[in-house]
């Protein structure tokens, strides 16, 4: 598909909406609002005088006895993902692992069991940055290369990526790289003094296992069925627990503007994924971004997305 101006404007609009939506979510969680493209005043890094040093990099909220939400408040909304920890009897799950700017495993040491499986709902940079810290990782076969040998095509991070400017991500449909709401650093602070943001990279993971549609991940006291949910990316997966009606959806669906126009997005597959989710007896969706939501909101979001795509809900 040619890089038309129409496609470019659509990408830009989607990205702007995501910045605003995810920033509002952070404010609702009790964080101070920051201006995109700038950093607040405060203690400065020895390496980069434009950034403050964060008091803590990760934060966590316990959802229930088994589930904890972890997130990176100093990562800008576009690439700030929800990291879900699930405590299991035989092993824990870590669903997505954030940007990898600093150690997730060290932060979460007090809640992690002896055995941990790191799940990649997909392999974009904001979801697999700390997978290399875990000995057992799972991913769909269509995206396994993004864990084994990270690359521009799979992770959106190439040799020309500059963490000071998110417009340098691999976004071939985005021709205007100068918009100030996109051409912004990926962080508003640094994890520790002396941290070199320019050295950011995605490290290969180890102990990789491929999981596909219908596979079951059993952690002893809970079991999750793998759902292949392509559209946003080729190997996007969700984890479905039928017993409780709980879905961990990754970026297939979340309560905000979806990104459906990356170079490896597929609208036909995305529509099929949405129709499948409409049939799921969901009680709660824990998504890759934004707050969790119930079945009624799931149906609202899909209906709104179909309207955006100009397709009929009941097709």
TORLUM-712733 format. One record per residue (C-alpha): x, z, y; residue in three letters. Coordinates in pm, whole numbers, plus 50000, padded with zeros to 5 digits. Each point is the difference from the previous one (the first is absolute). Layout:
TORLUM-712733
> X|Z|Y|ALA
...
This chain:
TORLUM-712733
> 50000|50000|50000|UNK
> 50136|49906|50342|UNK
> 50081|50269|50253|UNK
> 49722|49912|50242|UNK
> 49935|50182|50326|UNK
> 49661|50109|49864|UNK
> 50160|50174|49704|UNK
> 50260|50154|50229|UNK
> 49735|50152|50227|UNK
> 49814|50140|49703|UNK
> 50313|50172|49868|UNK
> 50074|50144|50341|UNK
> 49646|50133|50043|UNK
> 50008|50161|49655|UNK
> 50332|50169|50070|UNK
> 49886|50131|50338|UNK
> 49683|50142|49844|UNK
> 50207|50173|49735|UNK
> 50228|50164|50254|UNK
> 49700|50136|50192|UNK
> 49802|50106|49694|UNK
> 50285|50179|49827|UNK
> 50116|50169|50322|UNK
> 49647|50136|50050|UNK
> 50007|50132|49644|UNK
> 50320|50191|50074|UNK
> 49848|50148|50316|UNK
> 49699|50112|49796|UNK
> 50240|50182|49767|UNK
> 50127|50203|50294|UNK
> 50304|49804|50117|UNK
> 50082|49914|50359|UNK
> 49937|49643|50109|UNK
> 50307|49784|50061|UNK
> 50025|49668|50179|UNK
> 50091|49712|49772|UNK
> 50336|49855|50083|UNK
> 50125|50320|50165|UNK
> 50120|50336|49874|UNK
> 49918|50347|50134|UNK
> 50256|50210|50183|UNK
> 50173|50271|49803|UNK
> 50317|50074|49806|UNK
> 50202|49680|49968|UNK
> 50194|49843|49716|UNK
> 50377|49976|50032|UNK
> 49977|49641|49870|UNK
> 49709|49865|50204|UNK
> 49909|50161|50330|UNK
> 49655|49837|50002|UNK
> 49863|50221|49722|UNK
> 49931|50369|49964|UNK
> 50082|50188|49679|UNK
> 49696|50099|49796|UNK
> 49954|50368|49914|UNK
> 49863|49889|49664|UNK
> 49968|49648|49865|UNK
> 49718|50033|49750|UNK
> 49682|50202|50018|UNK
> 49756|50080|49721|UNK
> 49637|50100|49962|UNK
> 49862|50136|49674|UNK
> 49677|49820|49918|UNK
> 49906|50206|49694|UNK
> 50170|50187|49718|UNK
> 50173|49687|49868|UNK
> 50024|49753|50288|UNK
> 50225|50019|50307|UNK
> 50027|49747|50280|UNK
> 50349|49949|50143|UNK
> 50073|49784|50305|UNK
> 50270|49920|50258|UNK
> 49864|50089|50346|UNK
> 50296|49849|50186|UNK
> 49959|49656|49840|UNK
> 49782|49772|50212|UNK
> 49647|49941|49870|UNK
> 50051|49646|49867|UNK
> 50255|50114|49740|UNK
> 49891|50361|49947|UNK
> 49846|50018|49653|UNK
> 49816|50274|49815|UNK
> 50216|50147|49724|UNK
> 49788|50164|49729|UNK
> 50137|50270|49770|UNK
> 49792|50087|49693|UNK
> 50099|50303|49796|UNK
> 49969|49941|49625|UNK
> 50043|50216|49693|UNK
> 50259|49774|49838|UNK
> 50132|49817|50306|UNK
> 49920|49948|50366|UNK
> 49915|49680|50179|UNK
> 50137|49895|50336|UNK
> 49786|49708|50116|UNK
> 50214|49807|50250|UNK
> 50304|50156|50164|UNK
> 50013|49905|50367|UNK
> 50273|49824|50195|UNK
> 50305|50160|49840|UNK
> 50149|50106|50335|UNK
> 50079|50341|49850|UNK
> 49951|50178|49668|UNK
> 49642|50041|49882|UNK
> 50112|50174|49683|UNK
> 50182|50270|50196|UNK
> 49700|50061|50225|UNK
> 49756|50020|49708|UNK
> 50223|50209|49770|UNK
> 49770|50302|50026|UNK
> 49700|49810|49860|UNK
> 50166|49765|49749|UNK
> 49994|50064|49627|UNK
> 50293|49938|49768|UNK
> 49884|49644|49924|UNK
> 49879|49764|50271|UNK
> 49879|49641|49979|UNK
> 50019|49803|50325|UNK
> 49724|49741|50023|UNK
> 50031|49695|50225|UNK
> 49654|49882|50103|UNK
> 50198|49704|50139|UNK
> 50355|49951|50123|UNK
> 49979|49963|50378|UNK
> 50267|50203|50179|UNK
> 49772|50287|50103|UNK
> 49892|50071|49642|UNK
> 50317|49998|49788|UNK
> 50279|50131|50220|UNK
> 50071|50308|49784|UNK
> 49928|49858|49655|UNK
> 50375|49997|49935|UNK
> 49990|50383|49997|UNK
> 49788|50009|49685|UNK
> 50106|49924|49643|UNK
> 49668|49849|49892|UNK
> 49827|49739|50216|UNK
> 49700|49780|49927|UNK
> 49896|49676|50166|UNK
> 49796|49690|49921|UNK
> 50201|49715|49839|UNK
> 49923|49770|50295|UNK
> 50199|50228|50230|UNK
> 50264|50150|49773|UNK
> 50275|49802|50172|UNK
> 49925|50193|50319|UNK
> 50115|50320|49828|UNK
> 50288|49852|49802|UNK
> 50151|49781|50271|UNK
> 49835|50062|50337|UNK
> 49966|49685|50209|UNK
> 49838|49853|50307|UNK
> 49735|49819|49794|UNK
> 49880|50310|49815|UNK
> 50065|50292|50237|UNK
> 49978|49817|50336|UNK
> 50351|50125|50087|UNK
> 50272|49738|50019|UNK
> 50356|49988|50127|UNK
> 49877|49938|50354|UNK
> 49766|50301|50006|UNK
> 50074|50235|50288|UNK
> 49827|50341|49966|UNK
> 49995|50017|50380|UNK
> 49760|49704|50002|UNK
> 49718|49963|49744|UNK
> 49949|49640|50109|UNK
> 50312|49923|49793|UNK
> 49815|50079|49678|UNK
> 49936|49693|49786|UNK
> 49673|49887|50158|UNK
> 50020|49620|49988|UNK
> 49646|49959|50133|UNK
> 50088|50196|50312|UNK
> 50160|49763|50249|UNK
> 49984|50224|50308|UNK
> 50274|50254|49934|UNK
> 50005|50135|50355|UNK
> 49671|50187|50027|UNK
> 50094|50359|50101|UNK
> 49750|50152|49757|UNK
> 50175|49831|49708|UNK
> 50355|49985|50131|UNK
> 50038|50377|49969|UNK
> 50229|50231|49799|UNK
> 49873|50114|49660|UNK
> 50044|50364|50102|UNK
> 49947|50228|50300|UNK
> 50274|50242|49890|UNK
> 50290|50023|49754|UNK
> 50008|50222|49691|UNK
> 50328|50173|50093|UNK
> 50283|49990|50253|UNK
> 50243|49715|49944|UNK
> 49752|49791|49803|UNK
> 50073|49629|50042|UNK
> 49667|49821|50014|UNK
> 50174|49663|49985|UNK
> 50123|50083|49648|UNK
> 49645|50007|49863|UNK
> 49968|49826|49666|UNK
> 49783|50011|49690|UNK
> 50191|50114|49695|UNK
> 49931|49867|49648|UNK
> 49804|50228|49771|UNK
> 50085|50092|49641|UNK
> 49804|50083|49686|UNK
> 49741|49735|50081|UNK
> 49694|49948|49779|UNK
> 49746|49726|50058|UNK
> 49631|50086|49983|UNK
> 49712|49754|49997|UNK
> 49623|49989|50017|UNK
> 49843|50251|49758|UNK
> 50314|50202|49928|UNK
> 49949|50377|50010|UNK
> 50236|50246|50168|UNK
> 49946|50336|49829|UNK
> 50149|50311|50164|UNK
> 49862|50247|49748|UNK
> 49698|50147|50175|UNK
> 49902|49679|50180|UNK
> 50004|49630|49915|UNK
> 49993|49702|50236|UNK
> 49915|49640|49916|UNK
> 50208|49732|50169|UNK
> 49794|49749|50197|UNK
> 50163|49677|50114|UNK
> 49870|49951|50356|UNK
> 50173|49689|50139|UNK
> 49936|49851|50342|UNK
> 50206|50202|50246|UNK
> 50295|49927|49771|UNK
> 50027|49838|49656|UNK
> 50066|50315|49799|UNK
> 49795|50257|50187|UNK
> 49859|50264|49767|UNK
> 49770|50299|50019|UNK
> 49965|50303|49775|UNK
> 49645|50083|49887|UNK
> 49890|50329|49848|UNK
> 49651|49936|49862|UNK
> 49942|50366|49912|UNK
> 50007|50107|50364|UNK
> 49921|49669|50170|UNK
> 50334|50010|50181|UNK
> 50179|49682|50107|UNK
> 50353|49979|50142|UNK
> 49973|49657|50157|UNK
> 50334|49928|50168|UNK
> 49952|49734|50267|UNK
> 49726|49813|49815|UNK
> 49749|50196|50210|UNK
> 50032|50267|50266|UNK
> 49794|50114|50297|UNK
> 50158|49767|50256|UNK
> 50070|49632|50068|UNK
> 50138|49841|49684|UNK
> 50303|49771|49999|UNK
> 49894|49687|49813|UNK
> 50228|49739|50154|UNK
> 50351|50073|49877|UNK
> 50193|49717|49839|UNK
> 49902|50124|49653|UNK
> 49646|50112|50078|UNK
> 49719|49811|49828|UNK
> 49648|50003|50144|UNK
> 49833|49871|49684|UNK
> 50152|50280|49796|UNK
> 49928|50251|50276|UNK
> 49632|49910|49999|UNK
> 49988|50044|49621|UNK
> 50169|50339|50034|UNK
> 49742|50110|50257|UNK
> 49710|49889|49781|UNK
> 50150|50195|49713|UNK
> 50034|50314|50212|UNK
> 49635|49970|50101|UNK
> 49905|50054|49635|UNK
> 50221|50306|49951|UNK
> 49815|50337|49984|UNK
> 50234|50157|50254|UNK
> 49967|50354|50130|UNK
> 50316|50001|50210|UNK
> 50265|49744|50097|UNK
> 50351|50125|50083|UNK
> 50153|49696|50169|UNK
> 50343|49880|50102|UNK
> 49925|50064|50369|UNK
> 49740|50182|50206|UNK
> 49768|50286|49888|UNK
> 49830|50013|49661|UNK
> 49636|49893|49975|UNK
> 49695|49995|49772|UNK
> 49801|49727|49826|UNK
> 49767|49940|50292|UNK
> 50295|49939|50230|UNK
> 50165|49778|49738|UNK
> 49693|49777|50000|UNK
> 49992|49997|50381|UNK
> 50366|49898|50018|UNK
> 49957|49720|49748|UNK
> 49687|49874|50173|UNK
> 50188|49997|50332|UNK
> 50290|49815|49838|UNK
> 49770|49737|49851|UNK
> 49853|49951|50346|UNK
> 50353|49947|50135|UNK
> 50066|49746|49724|UNK
> 49658|49843|50055|UNK
> 49897|50036|49636|UNK
> 49674|50133|49860|UNK
> 49997|50349|49852|UNK
> 49762|49903|49722|UNK
> 50176|49676|49911|UNK
